[in-house]
Amino acid sequence: MRRLSCFGSRIAMGWIAAFGLLLGGAILDGCQSETSRSLAPLEVWMQRIQNFYRQHQKWPGRLEDLQDSFASQEEFRQALRNPVTGADPGYEYVKPPRGVVGTALADRVVMLYQLREGERVVDLPVGYVCGQARLLQSTDITDTIPNWQPFRPPEAPIQVAFPARPKSAREEGEADLPGPQPKEDSRKPEKSQPPDSRQGVLPPPAQDSSVWSYRASFCGLEYMLVGMQSALFYRAAQADPYQLMNLLCEGLTKEHQVQVRSREKILLQERPGLDVEMLLPQHNHQLRVRWCLAGDRLYCLSVAGPEGTLNEENVGIFFQSFRLLPP
């Protein structure tokens, strides 16, 4: 009897211990933060999106495209409800741009948000193109849908579409100047400095030239428009315009250690132009540049970004939108 009693005590103690673990687990589960409780459903959505990409080699257009990966439509409807915020639908999917997969932008571009009362939640994890699900960081790219708008610089009779609002070098400089700003006549366009090599630099112009530039950052890429005006350009155009643009290209390769991948002569509205693709090995960056020589004006459009991110969707629209307007 004593042995049985001891055995029974052990069983009882085992049941009590097991019950304690279950109770403790239930209590801990109830005390989990919203961040922890929302992470698992978000990761399941991310896995389904990644599987869709691997299967079709493209991103779904919307979450409804993933219905076939669920056992039933009812299961899909239940998954759309966010268990933490109660929102239904509780997730917002933003189709990422092409050229992001496998690049340095993949772990910065957000494509899946959690919703609370129809609004994106900034204090809960989000999903990234690389497949991770974590809290937002200050360096994350949350705006990935371009808003292409035509832009006409006041300094030249041209037009080009930027994916975001462009800023001039003067605007960027003013933001850094403390206290009273200098008078307008002390900040003429010719005082603007050319951008650095990561945004498509041009060699320093002649003393008598006028220089201006506009820049827009969008989805991890840098878009730039630079203009120069000089009588030297007109004389060069009469002789051999492509020689001038080739010299500019060679200046980049020597001064900034840029590797030229391709170079193509083109015509833009009967004006000579040059398309160049470059690589900046020290930054693992890719650079595409288009020069256009029109009379005494030289224009340069450039797009720079991590290697493998530049494609016709984000570069072609920018280049093709360039138009020379009547003076």
C-alpha positions in Angstrom: 0.0 0.0 0.0 2.8 2.3 0.8 4.4 1.7 -2.6 1.0 2.3 -4.4 0.6 5.4 -2.3 4.0 6.8 -3.3 3.3 5.9 -6.9 -0.1 7.6 -6.7 1.6 10.7 -5.2 4.0 10.8 -8.0 1.2 10.6 -10.5 -0.7 13.3 -8.7 2.4 15.5 -8.6 2.9 14.9 -12.3 -0.6 15.9 -13.1 -0.3 19.0 -10.9 3.0 20.0 -12.6 1.4 19.4 -16.1 -1.6 21.4 -15.1 0.7 24.2 -13.8 2.5 24.3 -17.1 -0.7 24.5 -19.1 -2.0 27.2 -16.8 1.2 29.1 -17.0 1.3 28.8 -20.7 -2.3 30.0 -21.0 -1.5 33.0 -18.7 1.7 33.8 -20.7 -0.2 33.5 -23.9 -2.8 35.9 -22.6 -0.1 38.4 -21.7 1.6 38.3 -25.1 2.0 41.7 -26.7 0.0 42.7 -29.8 3.3 42.6 -31.7 3.9 39.0 -30.8 0.3 37.9 -31.5 0.1 39.6 -34.8 3.4 38.2 -36.1 2.4 34.6 -36.8 -0.6 35.4 -39.1 1.5 38.1 -40.9 4.3 35.5 -41.5 1.8 33.1 -43.0 0.6 35.7 -45.4 4.2 36.5 -46.3 4.9 32.8 -47.0 1.9 32.6 -49.3 3.1 35.7 -51.2 6.6 34.3 -51.5 5.3 30.9 -52.7 3.2 32.7 -55.4 6.3 34.5 -56.6 8.3 31.3 -56.8 5.5 29.6 -58.7 4.7 32.3 -61.2 7.9 34.4 -61.2 5.8 37.5 -60.6 4.1 39.2 -57.6 0.3 38.8 -57.1 -1.7 41.8 -58.1 -3.7 41.6 -54.9 -4.3 39.3 -51.9 -7.4 37.8 -53.7 -4.9 36.2 -56.2 -3.8 33.9 -53.3 -7.2 32.3 -52.8 -6.2 29.0 -54.5 -3.6 28.4 -51.8 -6.5 28.1 -49.2 -8.6 25.0 -48.6 -11.8 27.0 -49.1 -13.1 30.5 -49.6 -14.2 30.6 -46.0 -10.7 29.9 -44.8 -9.4 32.7 -47.0 -12.0 35.1 -45.6 -11.1 34.2 -42.0 -7.4 34.7 -42.8 -8.1 38.2 -44.1 -9.4 39.2 -40.6 -6.6 40.6 -38.4 -6.8 38.7 -35.0 -5.2 41.5 -33.1 -6.8 44.7 -34.5 -10.1 43.1 -35.5 -10.0 44.8 -38.9 -11.6 42.9 -41.8 -9.8 43.1 -44.1 -6.9 43.4 -41.7 -4.1 43.5 -44.2 -3.0 45.8 -47.1 -0.8 44.4 -49.8 1.2 46.8 -52.0 2.7 45.1 -55.1 6.4 45.8 -55.1 8.2 47.3 -58.1 10.2 45.1 -60.5 13.9 44.8 -60.0 13.8 44.7 -56.2 14.2 40.9 -55.6 17.7 39.9 -54.7 19.0 43.4 -54.3 19.9 45.7 -51.4 16.4 47.1 -51.5 14.6 43.8 -50.9 14.9 44.0 -47.1 13.8 47.7 -47.1 10.8 47.7 -49.4 7.5 47.1 -47.5 4.7 45.3 -49.3 2.4 44.0 -46.6 0.8 46.2 -43.8 -1.5 45.4 -41.0 -4.7 47.5 -40.7 -6.6 49.0 -37.8 -9.9 50.7 -38.6 -8.8 50.8 -42.3 -5.5 52.6 -41.6 -2.0 51.2 -41.8 -0.6 50.3 -38.3 2.9 51.7 -37.6 3.3 50.0 -34.3 2.8 46.4 -35.5 5.1 44.3 -37.8 5.0 44.7 -41.6 6.2 42.4 -44.4 9.2 43.0 -46.6 10.0 41.9 -50.2 12.8 39.7 -48.8 10.2 37.7 -46.8 10.9 39.1 -43.3 8.2 40.4 -41.0 9.3 42.9 -38.4 8.6 46.4 -37.1 9.1 49.4 -39.3 12.5 51.1 -39.3 13.4 54.7 -40.2 15.2 53.6 -43.3 12.3 51.5 -44.7 10.8 52.3 -48.1 7.1 52.6 -47.7 6.3 54.6 -50.9 6.7 52.2 -53.9 4.0 53.4 -56.3 5.3 56.2 -58.5 3.4 59.3 -59.2 4.7 60.3 -62.6 4.2 64.0 -63.1 5.6 66.2 -66.0 8.0 68.8 -64.8 9.3 71.9 -66.6 12.4 73.5 -65.2 12.2 77.3 -65.3 15.8 77.4 -66.7 15.1 75.6 -70.0 12.5 74.8 -72.6 12.2 71.1 -71.8 9.9 68.7 -70.0 10.5 65.5 -68.1 8.4 63.3 -65.8 9.6 62.5 -62.3 8.2 59.7 -60.1 8.2 62.1 -57.1 8.4 65.9 -56.6 11.9 67.0 -57.8 14.0 69.4 -55.7 16.6 71.8 -57.1 20.1 72.1 -55.6 19.1 75.5 -54.4 16.1 74.1 -52.5 18.3 71.5 -50.9 20.9 74.1 -50.0 18.4 76.4 -48.4 17.2 73.7 -46.1 20.7 73.5 -44.6 21.3 77.2 -44.1 20.5 78.4 -40.6 19.3 81.9 -39.8 18.6 84.6 -42.5 18.8 83.4 -46.1 20.9 85.2 -48.7 19.3 87.4 -51.2 17.8 85.8 -54.3 20.4 87.3 -56.7 23.3 85.7 -54.7 21.9 82.2 -55.4 21.7 82.1 -59.2 21.4 78.7 -61.0 25.0 78.9 -62.2 26.1 78.6 -58.6 24.6 75.1 -58.3 27.1 72.3 -57.9 27.0 69.2 -60.0 25.9 66.0 -58.2 28.3 63.4 -57.0 29.2 60.3 -58.9 26.4 58.2 -57.3 23.8 60.5 -58.9 25.4 61.0 -62.3 28.1 63.6 -62.2 29.2 65.8 -65.1 32.7 67.3 -65.4 33.0 70.9 -64.2 31.6 73.2 -67.0 33.4 76.1 -68.5 33.6 79.4 -66.7 31.0 81.0 -68.9 28.4 78.3 -68.6 25.1 78.2 -66.6 24.4 75.1 -64.6 21.3 73.9 -62.8 20.0 70.6 -61.5 17.0 68.8 -60.1 16.8 65.6 -58.1 14.1 63.2 -56.8 14.6 60.2 -54.6 12.1 57.4 -55.0 12.0 53.8 -53.9 15.7 53.7 -53.2 16.6 55.2 -56.6 18.0 58.7 -57.4 16.6 60.5 -60.4 18.5 63.6 -61.7 18.2 66.2 -64.4 21.1 68.5 -65.1 21.3 71.3 -67.6 24.2 73.4 -68.9 24.3 76.3 -71.3 27.5 77.4 -73.0 28.5 78.7 -76.4 31.2 76.0 -76.4 28.4 73.4 -76.7 27.1 75.0 -79.9 30.5 74.9 -81.5 31.0 71.3 -80.5 27.7 70.4 -81.9 28.7 71.8 -85.3 31.8 69.7 -85.4 31.1 66.3 -83.7 28.5 66.2 -81.0 29.1 62.6 -80.1 32.7 63.3 -79.5 31.8 65.8 -76.8 29.4 63.4 -75.0 32.0 60.6 -75.3 34.6 62.8 -73.7 32.1 63.4 -70.8 31.7 59.7 -70.5 35.4 59.1 -70.4 35.8 61.8 -67.8 33.5 59.8 -65.5 35.4 56.6 -65.9 38.8 58.2 -65.1 37.9 60.6 -62.4 35.3 58.5 -60.5 36.4 54.9 -61.3 33.2 54.1 -63.2 33.0 51.1 -65.4 31.1 51.6 -68.7 28.9 48.6 -69.6 27.3 49.9 -72.7 27.2 53.1 -74.9 24.7 53.8 -77.7 24.2 56.8 -80.0 20.6 58.0 -80.3 18.5 60.8 -81.7 16.1 62.8 -79.5 13.7 64.9 -81.7 16.5 65.1 -84.3 19.0 66.1 -81.7 22.1 64.0 -80.9 22.0 62.0 -77.7 24.0 59.3 -76.0 22.8 56.5 -73.7 25.3 55.0 -71.3 25.1 52.3 -68.7 27.7 52.3 -65.9 28.7 50.5 -62.8 30.2 52.0 -59.6 31.9 49.0 -58.1 32.9 50.7 -54.9 29.3 51.3 -54.1 27.8 48.3 -55.9 25.6 50.8 -57.7 24.3 50.9 -61.2 24.0 54.1 -63.2 22.1 54.9 -66.4 22.7 58.2 -68.1 21.2 59.9 -71.1 22.8 63.0 -72.6 21.2 65.3 -75.2 22.9 68.2 -77.0 20.5 70.9 -78.3 22.2 73.9 -79.7 24.2 75.6 -76.9 22.5 73.5 -74.2 23.6 70.1 -72.8 21.1 68.1 -70.8 21.8 65.0 -68.7 19.2 62.6 -67.2 20.5 60.0 -64.8 19.1 57.2 -62.6 21.2 55.5 -59.9 20.4 52.6 -57.7 21.7 49.3 -56.2 23.0 46.8 -58.8 20.2 45.0 -60.6 17.4 47.5 -59.7 17.3 49.6 -62.8 14.9 48.5 -65.5 12.5 49.9 -68.1 9.7 50.3 -65.6 11.7 52.8 -63.4 14.2 54.2 -65.9 12.5 53.9 -69.3 9.6 56.1 -68.3 11.9 58.8 -67.1 14.1 58.8 -70.2 11.2 58.5 -72.7 9.3 61.4 -71.1 12.1 63.9 -71.9 10.9 66.5 -74.5 12.5 69.5 -76.1 9.9 72.3 -76.1 9.7 75.4 -78.4 11.8 78.3 -76.9 
